[in-house]
Every structure is written in C-alpha cells, then in structure tokens.
Amino acid sequence: MKPTNPMKTLALLTLILTASVSAKAETEPPVHLFILSGQSNMQGMDPETGFMTEATNLFGDEKVVYIKVAKGGQPICRWLEEWETIATEAGLDENHRKRIHKGGEVEFYQPILDQYEELLKQHPKLASVTFCWMQGERDANGGAQAAYKKSLQQLIANLRRDLDRPDMNIVIGRIGDYKIDDPESGCVAVRKIQREIVDEDAHGAWVDVDDLNDREVDGKIVSAVHYNRPEGYVILGERFARQGYALVKGEEPAEDGRP
C-alpha cells in the first residue's frame, strides 16, 4: 500500500472544513450580532432575561447572537488606545489624566475583537452588527467630559474598521439623570454628548434610562446611578433590542429612547 502524504491529507481536511462552513453559511437563516459593552449598568444587565427574549421575538426565524464585554467602574480609556492623546488635546492636564486612567491597560477592546473572530467561525456571514454601549458615568464623575465625545466617536470608528463593518449600527444608552439638577456636572455634559453622537450618525439610536433608576430614600424619590433590580435591567435589555431591531430593518428608532 502506498503511504499517505500527511500534507495532502491536511489540505483535504482543510478543504472539507472550508466547504462545510461555506455550506452552513449559505443555508442558515440571517444572523444578527449585538455587541454589548460598557460599565456597571451593562455588566448588571443579563442578556438572557430581557434582551434575548425581546430580540428573539422581534427577529422571528432569523438568528440573534451577542458578545458581552463589560465591567463596573471603567472609564472609556479602558477601550481606547487613543484616549491619552484625545484627553491631552481636550485640555486635561497630566494629573487629571492619571486620576482617570489610574495606570490601567486598554483591556476591554481586544476581547471584543477576539470574540468576534471566534463567532465568525460559526457564522461567517453576519447579516448585521450592532454595537450597544452603556457607559459614561465614570468619565462624567471624574470630570473627563471634555474628552468624551471624540473618544466615543473614535471607539465607534475603530470597531467599524477592525470588524470590517462600516455599516455597524450603534445604540447608545444615555447615562441616567442622577445629577441632572447640576447644569455644570459631567453627568449633564456626557448625556448631551451621547445624544449628539447618535443624532450625527446615520446608523445611530439611543436608549433612555431616566425611568429605571428612581427609588425612595428617606421618603423622597431620588435618581441613582444604578437601576432598580431586576426590572430596570430587563427593560434596559428590551430597549436595546427594540432600537437595534429598528436600525437593522431600516425603520425609524423611537425618538424618545423608550421603544
């Protein structure tokens, strides 16, 4: 018997695997990816309870998958290599930048890319990609609002470039109204910036959370940074799904952020 050529065997197996993946991509229903990222309020949202239930209902026979990369208390610089330059140009001095950055690495951007690459092995032809962002309190509370708009715009541009999805939709959760009474606060500034970014992007929508964080303290209703559990986080997920669905299907997302 003639000995088997291992290189030919490997090439044949690779060809078979490639053909199998290609055949699956041709036969499976459209697949829609949602990237869920941000700080504590995104971390606190269980995608399976509100988001996936609503998304599955909306998309029907089409498939919805998600990537989640989120951690509480994180400034946007944890997602963005360019933040130091942007913050310097925005007028934040070295001490201020150090207080925000705290020597931390840009640790939450690459995991998005890595999970995306793994997901493409199963679903090589994604029908749509939607980036859902719920973050900003750390930058607002740290007085880094001057650098926030350009930073978030750069993050969105980086994802569209690195995922090779210039058509990527964005749904931004506007941070809550916990300091809305102080017009000079970073909270007010970041809220305004988040709406501006959405309004300036043809693939953008926003989610309002001002009704999700009210609670009674000493007989008074106050707005907190975090949402009421569990219903606040369920509603948050539903709103992300509904606004994302509207963008994917070419419909008008809810203007008030409460679909």
Sequence and secondary structure as in RCSB ss.txt:
>XXXX:A:sequence
MKPTNPMKTLALLTLILTASVSAKAETEPPVHLFILSGQSNMQGMDPETGFMTEATNLFGDEKVVYIKVAKGGQP
ICRWLEEWETIATEAGLDENHRKRIHKGGEVEFYQPILDQYEELLKQHPKLASVTFCWMQGERDANGGAQAAYKK
SLQQLIANLRRDLDRPDMNIVIGRIGDYKIDDPESGCVAVRKIQREIVDEDAHGAWVDVDDLNDREVDGKIVSAV
HYNRPEGYVILGERFARQGYALVKGEEPAEDGRP
>XXXX:A:secstr
     HHHHHHHHHHHHHHHHHHHHHHS  EEEEEEEESHHHHT  TTTTHHHHHHHHHTTSEEEEEEEE TT  
GGGG TTHHHHHHHTT  HHHHHHHHTT    SSHHHHHHHHHHHHH SS SEEEEEEE  HHHHHTT GGGHHH
HHHHHHHHHHHHTT TT EEEEE    TTTT TTSHHHHHHHHHHHHHHT TTEEEE  TTSSEEEETTEEEE S
S  TTHHHHHHHHHHHHHHHHHHTT    TTS  
